[in-house]
């Protein structure tokens, strides 16, 4: 039933966009879906060669230390929806990030964290390219049902955690930071008063020069009478919010196309890309190119 509802919802959006003459947006959205399917096949062909070009991952054990292992008060836990159905990835995104970050951090063992990881496929794909990869999910639905990648990766790479409360990720018992953190259609699910704590967690877990990439949605999303989108801001409002509150995060442009991103709302594609400044940069002009946010 979910997939039929999803299909008809998108069909209605397509018709509305076509009636408004937005043929290009419809074309790009359809192209993106085909594009992702093609790279679903290409990725396993390229992954062995890419793995062979870097040292094998050292033995490691990931842990998430938190007093709040489940976001019990979150509507997404009370009415699980995304974590129940989604297992999103975009293997072109994974390949592109691998290329960019291996150039930015040539001698590092790269680390990736996905917030609101649902089924965990994106985490698995980064791990397949010799990244230390972790996914955090606020609801324990996928853990309890051992769905998607949780059957194999639960409490190894995939963990439950309320990301609006303090937590630490440890690797071999030492605090660990990440070169890339993502959150796909997650920020709008957080209450406005909890956003500062969430961004504090993101900033605390980024290495200097590391990046945070997210997609957002400003529309309402009601499931079983419960509003899941608790903070609805436009792309511009999100960028203004981050600029005002967190000066150590600067906009960055990786020249990604819409079909490179993992998840986004078909009717309102909105993306955020930020880089954590080095300590000596904070308060100075950024040397990076600012992103317009929309593609």
FENFENJO-V288203 format. One record per helix or strand. SS is the DSSP state (H for helix, E for strand). FROM is the first residue (numbers start at 1). TO is the last residue. Records with the same first field share a line. If there is no record, write none. Layout:
SS->FROM-TO  FROM-TO
This chain:
H->2-19  23-52  75-78  82-85  91-104  121-127  141-145  150-153  187-189  192-204  235-245  258-260  279-281
E->62-66  111-115  132-137  154-154  158-160  167-171  174-175  178-184  206-215  222-223  226-227  249-251  265-265  268-268  271-276
